[in-house]
Every structure is written in structure tokens, then in C-alpha cells.
Amino acid sequence: MPSGGLTELAALAQDGGWIFPLRGNEDAPLFGVREGGEVTETICIRSEKEVIVARLLTEDWLNAQRGGLRWVLWHFTGSLADAIGELRTLPPHGAPKAPRLRIAAPSQLWTPETR
């Protein structure tokens, strides 16, 4: 039986819009992205206990493909289940309590070099 975190990941993948590109390097973390209009959400899974989720402006996501990610609107680091839980409770972009100000991207947030 899958752990709670893996069950949550499967549910997230089925929510629609998420892409988990395969990487040729087996040491690379599992990475997922959901682009949606003004914002993009990402998940970077290094292990079931080390996961980073983030929301950023799509403009910043596209720029990161060319030169590294500098800004995010929000991020959380924790276990797989906790990170997905935090992402799911994040208010939709544009909602009154949704994060709107850019903050420095965490240095451990991994982004693929190409989309």
C-alpha cells in the first residue's frame, strides 16, 4: 500500500495540468510543473522527506529556463505529504489572501535547464 505522500502525489498528478518530465540523469530529483496563465507551480522531490513546492509568476518561470530562478511568490519545504498539503491549501492566484509579492527563490529549488 502506498504511503500517504505517494497517494497525495498520485492525486496531484491526476488533478490535471501537471507535467513530470523524465530526465536522463537518475540522480536528478523528480520535478513537476503546472503552468497556468499568470502563475506556475512547481514541485521538486528529492526524497519523500525532502520536497519543495513553489508558486511563481509564469514570466519568472520562463526567464528561469534561460538563466536561473531568482524570484517566487511562495514556497514550502517539508515531507511529500506536507508539501502537497500546503500547496493544496494555497489560495488561488488573485484571491485576497494569495501571495502577491516576489521573494527570493530558495537556493535548493531545482529547475530543469529546458522545458
C-alpha positions in Angstrom: 0.0 0.0 0.0 1.5 3.4 -1.0 2.4 5.9 1.8 0.3 9.0 2.3 2.8 11.1 0.4 2.8 8.9 -2.6 -1.0 8.7 -2.6 -1.1 12.6 -2.4 1.4 12.8 -5.3 -0.8 10.5 -7.5 -3.8 12.6 -6.7 -1.9 15.8 -7.5 -0.8 14.3 -10.9 -4.4 13.4 -11.7 -5.6 17.0 -10.9 -4.8 18.0 -14.4 -2.2 20.3 -15.8 0.8 18.8 -14.1 3.7 17.6 -16.2 6.5 15.4 -14.8 9.2 15.5 -17.5 11.6 12.5 -17.4 15.2 13.3 -17.0 18.1 11.3 -18.4 20.0 11.7 -15.1 18.8 9.2 -12.5 20.3 11.4 -9.7 18.1 14.3 -10.6 15.1 14.9 -8.4 11.6 14.2 -9.6 10.3 17.5 -10.9 6.8 18.6 -11.7 5.3 21.8 -13.1 1.9 23.2 -13.7 1.8 26.3 -15.9 -1.4 28.3 -15.7 -1.8 31.8 -17.0 -0.1 34.3 -14.7 1.4 31.7 -12.3 3.3 28.5 -12.4 3.5 25.9 -9.6 6.4 23.5 -9.2 7.3 20.5 -7.1 10.8 19.2 -6.6 11.1 15.8 -4.9 14.5 14.8 -3.7 13.1 12.1 -1.3 9.8 11.5 0.4 11.1 13.7 3.3 12.7 16.4 1.2 10.3 18.2 -1.1 10.0 21.8 -2.2 6.8 23.3 -3.7 6.6 26.8 -5.1 4.4 29.3 -6.9 5.9 31.9 -9.1 4.9 34.2 -11.8 5.0 32.4 -15.2 7.2 35.3 -16.5 9.8 34.4 -13.9 9.4 30.7 -14.7 10.1 31.3 -18.4 13.1 33.5 -17.5 14.4 30.8 -15.2 14.7 28.5 -18.3 17.4 30.9 -19.6 19.3 31.9 -16.5 18.2 30.5 -13.2 15.3 31.2 -10.9 15.5 34.4 -8.8 12.0 35.0 -7.5 9.0 33.1 -6.3 5.7 34.2 -4.8 5.6 31.4 -2.2 7.5 28.3 -1.3 7.4 25.5 1.2 9.9 22.8 2.2 8.9 19.6 4.0 7.8 16.0 3.6 6.0 14.9 0.4 2.6 14.8 2.2 3.1 18.1 4.0 4.3 19.9 0.9 1.4 18.8 -1.3 -1.0 19.6 1.6 0.4 23.2 1.8 0.2 23.6 -2.0 -3.4 22.4 -2.0 -4.4 24.9 0.7 -2.7 27.8 -1.0 -5.4 30.3 -2.1 -5.8 30.7 -5.9 -3.7 33.4 -7.5 -5.6 36.7 -7.3 -7.6 35.7 -4.2 -7.4 38.2 -1.3 -5.0 36.0 0.8 -2.9 34.6 -2.1 0.8 35.6 -2.1 1.4 38.5 -4.4 4.9 39.8 -3.6 8.0 38.3 -5.1 10.5 36.9 -2.6 13.9 35.3 -3.2 13.8 31.8 -4.5 15.3 29.2 -2.2 18.7 28.1 -3.4 17.8 24.4 -3.3 14.8 24.8 -5.6 15.8 22.9 -8.7 14.5 23.8 -12.2 15.3 21.9 -15.3 17.5 23.7 -17.9 15.0 23.1 -20.6 11.2 22.7 -20.6 
